[in-house]
Amino acid sequence: MIKGIEHTAIMVSDMDRSLEFYEQVLGMTLRHREWLNEDVELAFLYYPKQQSSLSEAEIELVYEKGVDVHQLGEGLVNHLAFRVEDISETMGQLRELGIVFDEEEPIRVLGNVKIAFFSGPDGEILELVER
C-alpha cells in the first residue's frame, strides 16, 4: 500500500530562477532535471541529508511553456505524490475503494518510474509513484 509522501509539485515560471532559489536560499540539492517533452521541464530537489535514503519527500518543480503560473492561483501547487512499492497492486486496492484513475494502467516516465494519477474528494490531483 502507500509508504509515504513522494513529492509535492510546484508550477514555476522560470526553471533557472526557481532552481537558484531552492538551492541557494533553501539549501536544497538538485537530484534530477529533464525535459519530459518539448513543453514541460521537471526538476527534483531534496535536502542533502536524504542522499542515502529515498524515504524523504522531494519537491518537483514543473515548468510548462506558455503557462502563466501567476494566473493559476491555487493551481500553483500542482499535485501531491505518494511513493508505493507495487503500483499495480496499490491501484487495485484503491479501485476496490471506489477510486477512479485517469489512465487504466500506470504510465512509465523518466526511464523506469511508474506513475498513476487520480483525484481526491475536492478534486485535488494525487499521484502514485513506483521507483
N, C-alpha and C positions, 0 to 999 in steps of 0.2 A: 504494500500500500504506500502511502505517502511517507517520505523520510524527512522532509524539511523544506524550507523555502530555498528555491534555486537562485532566483534573481528578481529584481524589480527593473522594469524597462522605463526609460525616460526619453521622451522625444526631445531632440536638440536641433537648433537652427544652424549651428556651426560646429562640426565634429572636432576640429583642431582646437578651437577656443574652449570647448567643453572638456576635452581631454586635459588641456593645460590646467583648467580649474580643478578637476577631480584629482589630478596627480600632484600639482604644486600646492594647491590650497588645502585640499582634504587629505593629502598623503596617501592616496591610493596608487596601485600599480596596474599598468595595462597588461592584461593577460593575453588578449587576442583582439585583432582589428581586421575586418574583412568586409568587402562589398558582397552583399547577399545576391544582388542583381544590379543592373545598371542604374537603378534609382535608390536603392536602400543600402546604407552602410551601417555596420554594427561594430561596437567596441565593448569589451567586457573588462571591468576593473574589479580589483579585490584589494584587501589590506594585506601587506606583506606577511603578517603572522599566519595567514591562510595558505601560504605557498605549499606546505606539505599536506594540506587537507582540503578536500572539496566539500567539507561539511558546513562551511560558512557561506552565507548568501553573497552574491555579487550584485553589481549594478551594471546594467546593459544600457549603453547609450545608443539611440536609434536616430539616424539622420535620414530623412527622405526628401529627395529633390522635389521642389515645388510645393512643399507643405509649410505653411506659415504657422509655426508652433505657438505663436502668440495668440492665434485665433482658436486654438484647441481648448483653452480653458482647462476644464477638468481632465481633458484627454492628454495632458502633458505627461502624466504617468500612464504609460500605455497598458501594462499588464503585470500581473503577479504570477511568478512561475514556481512550481513545486518539483523538487527532484524525486524521482521514483526509481525503483530497482528494475521493474519489468513493466514497461508502459502498456503493453497489450493486456496484461493481467489486470493492471490498475484501471484501464479503460473499461474492461469487462465488469469489474466490481462497481465502478461508478455508474455504468449503464443500468445495472440492477437497481440502483437508487434513483433512476429516472433522469440521469444526466444525458444530454444530447451533445455530441461533439460536432465541431464544424466540419470535420472530414471523417470518413468511415474508418480509415486506417491512419496510423501515425505517419508524419511527414519526416523524411530524412533530410537534415541540413548540416552544413559545416562539417562535412565528412561523414562521421558515424553517429551524430547526435540525432535522436528521435524526439519529435515534439507532437503535441496534440493540444488544440485549443477548445475551450468550452466557456460558457458564461455562468457567473454567479447569480444569486437571486435578484440583484439590482442591475443586471446586465454588465457587470464588471467582467473584463476579459481575464480568464485564468488559463494557465498553460501547465501541462505536464512535460517534464524533460527527463529523458533517459540518456545517460552518458556511458 
